[in-house]
Amino acid sequence: MFYMIPLRVKCVPRSDRSAAAMKKIKVFVARHTHGDPEKIWIDDSLNKAIWAKGGSSPPRRISVKVIKFEDGVVEVSVP
């Protein structure tokens, strides 16, 4: 499945915006895949894409590829 996730994190302190975006990705994917937030695995390429401009300016939205395995683990990566 492919999703376009909006990452509007303006109500967070400037230095914590990328970390808040990572949390928002986990919440979004857990809601849409009915998965456990603790079993969501975020790929290194997605992590680098979020943190590319530092901790204070993540992208406004990002396209992700989501794969849910039979054991409940959910993998999130850049398409």
Residue, then its C-alpha position, 0 to 999 in steps of 0.5 A: m500500500f502507498y500512502m501520502i502522509p501529511l506531516r504538519v508539526k507546527c505546534v511542536p518546539r522547532s528543534d523537535r519537529s523531525a522527532a514529532a514527524m517520526k511519531k506521527i508516521k507511526v500513529f498514521v500507519a498504525r491507524h491505517t493498518h490496524g497494527d500495533p505501534e510497537k511493531i512498526w519498523i521504519d526503514d533507514s531510507l525513510n529516516k534519512a528523508i525525514w532528518a535530511k534538513g535537520g531536526s527543525s525542518p522535516p518535509r511537509r508531506i511524504s509518500v511511503k510504502v507500507i507492507k504488513f506481514e502475517d506476524g503483525v510486523v509493519e514495514v514502512s519505507v520510501p517507495 
